[in-house]
Structure formats: C-alpha cells, structure tokens
Amino acid sequence: MIRFKYWLKRLRKEEEGATAIEFAILAVPFLALLFSIFELAVVFFLSSTLTHAMNEAARDIRTGEFQALCGDAAKFKEEVCKNMSSLGDCSNLRIDVVTSPSGRFQPNLLPATPTTEDPLNPGNPQILADTYLNTQARAVVVVRAQYYHPLAFPGQYTRLSNQVGNRRVINASTAFRNEPFPAGACP
C-alpha cells in the first residue's frame, strides 16, 4: 500500500506526456477547423473565378459578337469554361441565358436551383439542362452560371455543403441591356 501511494504521488508530479495528451484531445477540432478554412478558400476562389469567367463571356452577348457568330448554349458554356482556365469540371457547370419579354427584369425568369438527387447518378444533385434564349439588340438579358463543386472534406465538419452528395453550388449572375447591334443572319 505504501508503494502504491509513492507511485501515485510520483505520477502526479510527472509532466512529460501532458503536451501529447493535450494535443491528442485538441487535434480533431483543430484539424477540422484547419480543413474548413482550406475548403472555404477554395470555394471563394472558385466563386471569384466563375464570376469573372461568366462576365467575360456575357460581354460578348451584350455587344452582339456572340449572336453574330450564331452562338448557342454549348458554345456559351464552352466560352465560360475557357475563361475559367480549366479550374473546374465543365460537366458540373450549368448556364442560363434568358431575356425578358416585357423589357424589365423579372426574378422568375430563371429556373430554381435543383435540390433533388439525380435518379441516374445516386449521391449527386440533379443538374437541370442549360437554358439559352437568343437575344436581340436592346433586350434585357439575365445570365446565370451555376457550378456544382464537389467538396473535398465531409460536410459535417465544414458546413459548406448545400446540395446532396457533399457539393456546394456556386452561383454567378448578371443582368444587362444589350447594346444596339445590327440583327444577325442566324436562324
């Protein structure tokens, strides 16, 4: 019994492994915070890149250059992808180019962001088809790009996921009135 008390007293004074134990307790929250910061930085970077790429491509619509080349949804999507400098997977990109028949911006012009699971690809969000309406001179145009970014870290740690399949939808949109350009010969 005396030896046990002596051993217990000696163990209380020993502090060599205290730092390792404290780090082991704090490691999980610290690493979750660190990974969340990295993931958030990637999301902000992709958001900025998508906004820039979409605005650069939308400028061609605004000036009539895109219509003169008989552009369609696939060509516009390709232009946005080219401007993104290959930072994302273009199969996860959705484009909407719509015009207002009344000449005024109407919020219901754009389809809603889907939140359902794709029945053909379980675990991934259902991405609606691109919408592209050919625009005329002086038309009010709304352009929206949505990029479905797969997150690298589990959503329960980062809280960045806003779609099924641990994905984040990054949106970029702009509205403008086309410049007065001559009508093209496209159908």
FENJO-V528946 format. One record per residue. N is the residue number from 1. RES is the residue in one small letter. PSI is psi in degrees with one decimal (999 if undefined). D_FIRST is the distance of its C-alpha to the first C-alpha in Angstrom with 1 decimal. Layout:
N/RES/PSI/D_FIRST
N/RES/PSI/D_FIRST
This chain:
1/m/-38.3/0.0
2/i/-39.9/3.8
3/r/-37.6/5.4
4/f/-42.4/5.1
5/k/-41.1/6.5
6/y/-44.5/8.7
7/w/-41.1/9.9
8/l/-41.2/10.7
9/k/-41.8/12.5
10/r/-38.1/14.3
11/l/-36.1/15.3
12/r/-33.3/16.8
13/k/-21.5/18.9
14/e/127.6/20.2
15/e/15.4/23.6
16/e/-36.5/25.4
17/g/5.2/25.7
18/a/-39.5/26.3
19/t/-41.2/30.1
20/a/-39.7/30.2
21/i/-42.2/28.3
22/e/-41.2/30.6
23/f/-38.6/33.6
24/a/-36.2/32.6
25/i/-39.0/32.4
26/l/-6.2/35.8
27/a/-44.4/37.6
28/v/-51.1/39.1
29/p/-36.3/40.8
30/f/-45.7/41.8
31/l/-36.1/43.5
32/a/-42.3/45.1
33/l/-43.3/46.6
34/l/-45.4/47.7
35/f/-34.5/49.4
36/s/-39.3/51.0
37/i/-43.5/52.5
38/f/-44.6/54.0
39/e/-41.5/55.4
40/l/-38.3/56.9
41/a/-40.6/58.5
42/v/-42.3/60.1
43/v/-44.2/61.4
44/f/-41.4/63.0
45/f/-45.3/64.5
46/l/-37.1/66.0
47/s/-45.1/67.2
48/s/-42.6/69.1
49/t/-42.8/70.4
50/l/-42.3/71.7
51/t/-45.5/73.3
52/h/-45.1/75.1
53/a/-41.8/76.2
54/m/-40.6/77.5
55/n/-38.5/79.4
56/e/-41.8/81.0
57/a/-36.3/82.2
58/a/-25.9/83.3
59/r/-35.7/85.5
60/d/-32.2/87.7
61/i/-43.7/88.2
62/r/-37.9/89.1
63/t/-8.5/91.7
64/g/-2.7/93.2
65/e/-38.5/92.4
66/f/-41.1/90.3
67/q/-34.8/92.9
68/a/-26.6/95.6
69/l/10.3/93.6
70/c/47.1/93.5
71/g/154.6/89.7
72/d/-172.4/87.6
73/a/-42.1/84.0
74/a/-40.7/83.0
75/k/-38.2/84.6
76/f/-41.9/83.0
77/k/-41.1/79.6
78/e/-39.1/80.2
79/e/-41.9/81.2
80/v/-42.8/78.0
81/c/-40.4/75.9
82/k/-39.5/77.8
83/n/-19.4/77.1
84/m/-2.4/73.4
85/s/38.5/73.3
86/s/31.9/71.6
87/l/-18.1/68.4
88/g/168.6/68.2
89/d/115.9/69.1
90/c/-12.6/72.6
91/s/-16.4/72.1
92/n/12.1/69.7
93/l/137.1/72.4
94/r/136.2/74.6
95/i/137.2/77.7
96/d/125.6/79.9
97/v/110.4/83.2
98/v/160.1/85.1
99/t/152.1/88.1
100/s/124.1/89.0
101/p/-24.8/92.3
102/s/-10.5/92.8
103/g/3.7/92.3
104/r/153.3/89.3
105/f/131.9/85.6
106/q/123.6/84.2
107/p/-25.6/80.5
108/n/10.9/81.0
109/l/-35.5/82.7
110/l/139.0/79.5
111/p/153.6/77.7
112/a/156.7/74.2
113/t/125.7/71.1
114/p/144.3/70.0
115/t/13.3/66.5
116/t/162.2/66.8
117/e/140.3/65.4
118/d/121.1/68.0
119/p/-26.5/68.8
120/l/-19.7/69.8
121/n/78.1/66.7
122/p/141.3/63.6
123/g/-5.1/61.0
124/n/151.3/63.6
125/p/153.6/65.7
126/q/120.1/69.3
127/i/118.2/71.5
128/l/160.4/74.9
129/a/154.3/78.0
130/d/150.1/79.4
131/t/124.7/82.1
132/y/118.6/85.0
133/l/126.3/88.2
134/n/132.2/90.9
135/t/152.4/91.7
136/q/173.1/95.0
137/a/142.2/96.1
138/r/16.7/95.0
139/a/147.7/92.6
140/v/123.6/89.3
141/v/138.8/86.6
142/v/126.6/82.9
143/v/130.8/80.8
144/r/137.7/77.2
145/a/135.2/74.8
146/q/125.0/71.6
147/y/123.9/69.1
148/y/94.3/66.4
149/h/120.1/63.6
150/p/124.6/60.7
151/l/145.5/57.5
152/a/-30.3/55.1
153/f/150.3/51.8
154/p/139.9/50.9
155/g/-26.9/52.5
156/q/-19.2/49.4
157/y/-42.0/48.0
158/t/-25.8/51.2
159/r/29.6/53.1
160/l/-13.6/56.4
161/s/129.3/57.6
162/n/14.4/60.6
163/q/164.0/61.9
164/v/156.1/60.7
165/g/24.5/59.3
166/n/52.8/57.3
167/r/156.1/60.5
168/r/125.7/61.8
169/v/120.9/65.5
170/i/122.4/66.9
171/n/144.9/70.2
172/a/134.2/73.0
173/s/156.8/76.3
174/t/152.2/79.5
175/a/139.9/82.7
176/f/169.2/86.0
177/r/129.8/89.8
178/n/150.6/91.5
179/e/162.2/94.0
180/p/90.8/97.7
181/f/156.8/98.1
182/p/148.4/100.9
183/a/138.5/100.5
184/g/174.4/99.5
185/a/13.4/101.2
186/c/149.2/98.2
187/p/999/98.5
